[in-house]
Amino acid sequence: MRDGRPRVTRSRGLLLGDIPGILRTPGSRSVSAPAPLILLSPPPLGMRKAYPRLVDRARHCAADGFATAAIELPGSGARPRLPAAERAVADLRRAMEAGEPVGDEIIDALILPLVDRAVPEWRAALDALLSLPGVGGPVGYSGGVISIGTRLAVVEPRISAAVLFAGSFVPRAMFAEARRVTIPLHVLLQWDDEGNDRQTALDLFDAFGSQEKTLHANMGGHTGVPQFAGDAAARFFTRHLK
Amino acid sequence: MRDGRPRVTRSRGLLLGDIPGILRTPGSRSVSAPAPLILLSPPPLGMRKAYPRLVDRARHCAADGFATAAIELPGSGARPRLPAAERAVADLRRAMEAGEPVGDEIIDALILPLVDRAVPEWRAALDALLSLPGVGGPVGYSGGVISIGTRLAVVEPRISAAVLFAGSFVPRAMFAEARRVTIPLHVLLQWDDEGNDRQTALDLFDAFGSQEKTLHANMGGHTGVPQFAGDAAARFFTRHLK
């Protein structure tokens, strides 16, 4: 708590191994009880580019009494490129510009190696974050690449609830993992998102094994999530992590 | 205002022609500014059977500062039966029990005459309700038979926003009407609703012409709308009618 006012939050850079990140804690809680933690996964375009939206989400969470942490995804920002993933991105662009369907092999090459690398990193980050003063459980996950959130929800028992953004392509292999998810889910879908397939998003929502799962679909493209939809996601976390 | 406490609300029976109804006003507002009105359409099983849920919705709205009015649907409760609609209900039950697809002719016979009769009744009720002291605009509609709400949203310019429950079968003819809807919509869908077709509900959501439309899909059957989904619908009205 820097000066005693309730809405002051603290933001600090993190380095987890060689992975850069940001931690924000709600100032008013840091002296008293540890704040529940929300992992804010940035989009794969890199934390620097996504910074304004990421900070907005983090501030919103801090005002609600949550600590948040973001770490750079593998291959994003200043982290070493992943040549195979970059080839997949190029193939994806080519297919989309040509108006061709995006084949399974492109989606698999784009997403599966990212999931394989990112999930252990988030788990190691969680070990480190939960050892910090002022940061505690329960833990939520709020993320941009829905396949990463799906696998994390299956393999990481410390995550109690997740907000997932259905805004990326989904490998077929993820459907079997989705059926094994049991934590409460709040899924955001932009109805006219250019960066994913709406029917696949609906099928994935259907596949999740959770008893409590909610789909909030809104109009507009990938980056057009309305403010009220963000507010609803925040209330989901307050309901489940407090 | 019965005793000056802010949460006290007044409920009174209405008779609009020969149509029974209920009006509830937020006690604290009745002396000062008129309260915005929400039309609470009961389900077609009759107001008496739906009473506990209807009262719960009305109390919630009153606490948020809204007046609410419900009128009995044609053929429901103590109102004269509609023999053609009753034959359609029997045909529907037979088809569902036999595990057969529900044909268009059954859906049309079940829904279209109900829409044709109910919509002018709601409009006449609106004339009467808006002339009462303590009741004003803007007006919202929150209703159970989605085709009634769809047509009302098209033909009744005094309705500014609607919460629609995608829990009934939809005649194909309603899709053209849905495209003409332009007011903000908040659509509730129970993912495993036994009383409608999920894909048709999603297609209807897609068809609505409104720039702001949100779909909230939750787990469970027809009557299992979770409390938090009701709360979100209430916030939609607060955002649009206040």
Interface residues (C-beta under 8 A of the other chain):
Chain A: W191 L202 F205 D206 S210 Q211 E212 K213 T214 L215 H216 A217 N218 M219 P226 F228 A229 A232 R235 F236 R239
Chain B: W191 L202 F205 D206 S210 Q211 E212 K213 T214 L215 H216 A217 N218 M219 P226 F228 A229 A232 R235 F236 R239
